[in-house]
Amino acid sequence: MDEIEIQAPDLLSEQIENIELSKIIYNELKLMSLEFQEVFVLREYSGLTYKEISSLLDIDEDLVKSRLYKARQKLIGKISKLVE
């Protein structure tokens, strides 16, 4: 029973951190151009493959990969600055 009581605050803290991270991602995505937003959301939230995104947006698969990479790099850069 003591183990459960000790873990509860840790779980709550982790949930709060996840909510904060989600807010940061959401706010940063809003600042990106639509072309980066689209591929990021379709890949990371909708779970589509590169090929599916390519077909849906009618762009080359390599362009999907490039845009996704750039979107991720922008997010990583922002999150890294906040963690420091």
C-alpha positions in Angstrom: 0.0 0.0 0.0 2.8 2.4 0.8 4.3 1.8 -2.7 1.1 3.0 -4.3 0.9 6.1 -2.2 4.5 7.0 -3.1 3.9 6.5 -6.8 0.8 8.7 -7.0 2.6 12.0 -6.7 5.1 10.9 -9.3 2.3 10.0 -11.7 0.6 13.3 -11.2 3.9 15.1 -11.8 4.4 13.2 -15.0 0.9 14.0 -16.2 1.4 17.7 -15.5 4.7 17.6 -17.5 3.0 15.9 -20.4 0.3 18.5 -20.4 2.9 21.3 -20.4 4.8 19.7 -23.2 1.6 19.3 -25.2 0.9 23.0 -24.7 4.4 23.9 -25.9 4.0 21.7 -29.0 0.6 23.2 -29.8 1.8 26.8 -29.4 4.9 26.2 -31.5 2.9 24.4 -34.2 0.7 27.5 -34.5 3.8 29.6 -35.3 4.9 27.3 -38.1 3.7 27.5 -41.7 0.8 25.4 -42.7 3.0 23.1 -44.8 5.0 22.1 -41.6 1.8 21.8 -39.5 0.1 19.5 -41.9 2.8 16.9 -42.1 3.6 17.0 -38.4 0.0 16.5 -37.4 -0.7 13.9 -40.0 2.3 11.9 -39.0 2.5 12.3 -35.2 -1.2 12.6 -34.3 -3.0 10.8 -37.1 -0.3 8.2 -37.5 -0.2 8.3 -41.3 2.7 6.9 -43.2 4.9 9.1 -45.4 3.3 7.6 -48.4 -0.2 8.3 -47.1 0.7 11.9 -46.3 2.3 12.3 -49.7 -0.8 11.0 -51.5 -3.2 13.1 -49.3 -1.3 16.3 -49.8 -0.3 15.5 -53.4 3.4 16.1 -52.8 6.5 14.0 -53.2 7.3 11.6 -50.3 10.8 13.1 -49.9 9.2 16.5 -49.4 7.0 15.0 -46.7 10.1 13.7 -44.9 11.9 17.0 -45.3 9.1 19.1 -43.9 8.6 16.6 -41.0 12.3 16.8 -40.2 12.3 20.6 -40.2 9.1 20.7 -38.1 10.6 18.3 -35.5 13.9 20.3 -35.4 12.0 23.5 -34.7 10.1 21.8 -31.9 13.2 20.2 -30.4 15.0 23.6 -30.6 12.2 25.3 -28.7 11.9 22.5 -26.1 15.6 22.4 -25.5 15.7 26.1 -24.8 13.0 25.7 -22.2 14.6 22.8 -20.5 18.0 24.6 -20.1 
